[in-house]
Amino acid sequence: MSRGRRVARTGGIAAHWLLMVVVVLTLGLSLAIQGYMNHLAGIGDRPAPVSRAAGNVPEAVLDGGPIIDARGQDVRTAGPSARTVALTFDDGPDPAWTPKILDVLREHGVHATFFVTGTSAIRHPGLLRRMAAEGHEIGIQTLTHADLSGAPSWRRELEIRGAQKVVAGITGQSPSLLRPPHSSGNAATTNGQWSAMETAADEGFLTVLSTLNSADERAPGAKVITGQLLLHGAGGQVLLMHDGGGNRSQTVEALSAALGKQDAPGHRFTTVGDSIGVDSTRQASVADSLIGTAFVFGVRFTDAVATAISWGLVAAGIVTLARAVLVMVVAFRHSRAVRRSREAERGRAWFTSPMRTEVLDPVSVIVPAYNESAGIEAAVRSIAASTHPVQVIVVDDGSSDGTADIVEALGLPGVEVIRKENGGKPSALNAGIAAARHELVVMVDGDTVFEPDTVHVLIQRFSDPRVGAISGNTKIANRGGILGAWQHIEYVVGFNLDRRLFDVAECMPTVPGAIGAFRREALARVGGVSSDTLAEDTDLTMALCRDGWRVVYEDDALAWTEAPATLGALWKQRYRWCYGTLQAMFKHRGAVAQSGAAGKLGRRGLGYLLLFQVLLPLFAPVVDIFAIYGLVFLDPVRIAVLWGTFLLIQFIMAAYAFRLDREPLRALWTLPLQQFVYRQLMYLVVIQSVVTALAGVRLRWHRMERYGSLRAPMDSKARTPAP
């Protein structure tokens, strides 16, 4: 990020949203594919309830052989010749049991037919290649082991073609045998299953049913399965076994025992194609191989994406929970320490640490103002009414709305007006610092009002000579609407949890422009307020920390400010804040490698900002996409429980922050709604800010619209805005 005032380029910004849309669509498509492949249907799924009617099934199928050819006008069936057993295995390949079954077959010199599912084949392509290399026949059992009898035509075609393309992409061979999941013998064929067979025939497939079930899926024991394998009589059989879908140790043992007894004259185990004298496998075309390879790669890519998202969600959940515990524990310790310190000052706790010396030095209050006519009167009147001696300096930065005239017309004692050409907020602040007569300086925005004792309370931490700056507690005044309530929650949580953490960890990254106190000596040592970034308050605070000064938080120093009242205004404000913060983080990145106070800022403060204000918001859209994925493909109840847990953590944090700030909890009813609008807006702001920064687009200052709703509050400890 280069130095100097940024000016936005007009072109290319739309590319940011295009990039985000592409990423979101890629993630959404990846999860949709994963959901279809792994959760919409799968091995072990029960078939959809369908009619058992068979009125449409041809008699040739019901009474014919287990190998059905429905291509063309006439339906033909066939079966293995006498004393021939077509050995078939379903539901694989399985990484544990398929290799053992292949070892047994190789040991006995027997070939078999493996009806594979596309999902399993994609996960274990090496097993398919071994099957092909060792001379076994490969058929398909659809892409996801879906019940084709109740599936719409589009899904039937997808399941059949998809599985075929998977095999072609892995082995270079194009299979032509299909075993419909949840099928059995010819006589049990239903209308739905026959319709699926016709669809398969249109794709060039022979359907293979079974005549003899080994019952190995019920795991009755190896001896029982072996007996089933040997009860084939003199006729030809298509024997059903399984190499996947569960523990197949009994299958392996029974297969080995049965193949050891295949010495009867004229008796043999073989493949389906060989049992009827046809070659069921052809070399896949170049197009099919390329499409299959691309399909396999795509599914494996989506699997990697889904795995990464899952681990990312676990990590994000752990980090979110850890942050919640950390900030609340630290906030408790901070508030207790502050309370004991105040009790000691009042003489009610003589056994605590020594009392601080009360700071009575006069203060120069600087109010930079550019077209602040809507609220400048309330701001200046509130500061001039301070119980602490103040010099009020209003720096009119080239306003065109009569801001300076309004202040001068007030005729308030101790209030000075400096008129200058427009040069930006940093130049206005520096002009005010140059005109300040006192060592302690308070900076306040022109849309902010103080309470009578705010200045006095704010500066008391300067009794510690190590303190160079103090952050006050900014509160939302116009919190009446739902958008105001959301910002109110955000401010209370941010100031009463995060800032207490930064104070204790000695890594405060920002003294807000709405209310902050500084030593002039500290400001001079860092060269005043820099114009390098759009977040001059964050830039200045980080510079002070790197110079060795302590920056602390005073929760009882209250300032009331106007919040954006529309989503558009909020977007502009947060966009500037986020972009400016990124600039400041980049500018002060060297603090990470420094020692002392600078190192605390770099490793603690910048690390916290990077994780919780950049990386997690960037990951937030993935959370929303995964939530939709979970509602469609996973257990909606489990997703609801996870979402409820996340919301509960947020509610507990917010409620504790409200308790620390002595705020009523009624605004928290809007917290659940915040997840559906406000949260998305905030992470979109971060996304655009990050992409804008990486793309090198320069932003100009976005001035917030003023509404003139502020009044100077008279109650020095009020926790609600004055009417």
Secondary structure, 3 states (H helix, E strand, C coil): CCCCCCCCCCCCCHHHHHHHHHHHHHHHHHHHHHHHHHHHCCCCCCCCCCCCCCCCCCHHHHCCCCEEECCCCCCEEECCCCCEEEEEEEEECCCCCHHHHHHHHHHHCCCCEEEECHHHHHHCHHHHHHHHHCCCEEEECCCCCCCHHHCCHHHHHHHHHHHHHHHHHHHCEEECEECCCCCCCHHHCCHHHHHHHHHHHHCCCEEECCCEECCHHHCCCHHHHHHHHHCCCCCCEEEEEECCCCCCHHHHHHHHHHHCCCCCCCCEEECHHHHHCCCCEEECCHHHHHHHHHHHHHHHHHHHHHHHHHHHHHHHHHHHHHHHHHHHHHHHHHHHHHHHHHHHHCCCCCCCCCCCCCCCCCEEEEEEECCCCCCHHHHHHHHHCCCCCEEEEEEEECCCCCHHHHHHHHCCCCEEEEEECCCCHHHHHHHHHHHCCCCEEEECCCCEEECCCHHHHHHHHHHCCCEEEEEEEEEECCCCCHHHHHHHHHHHHHHHHHHHHHHHHCCCCCCCCCCEEEEHHHHHHCCCCCCCCCCHHHHHHHHHHHCCCEEEEEEEEEEEECCCCCHHHHHHHHHHHHHHHHHHHHHCHHHHHCCHHHHHHHHHHHHHHHHHHHHHHHHHHHHHHHHHHHHHHCCHHHHHHHHHHHHHHHHHHHHHHHHHCCCCHHHHHHHHHHCCCHHHHHHHHHHHHHHHHHHCCCCCCCCCCCCCCCCCCCCCCCCCCCC
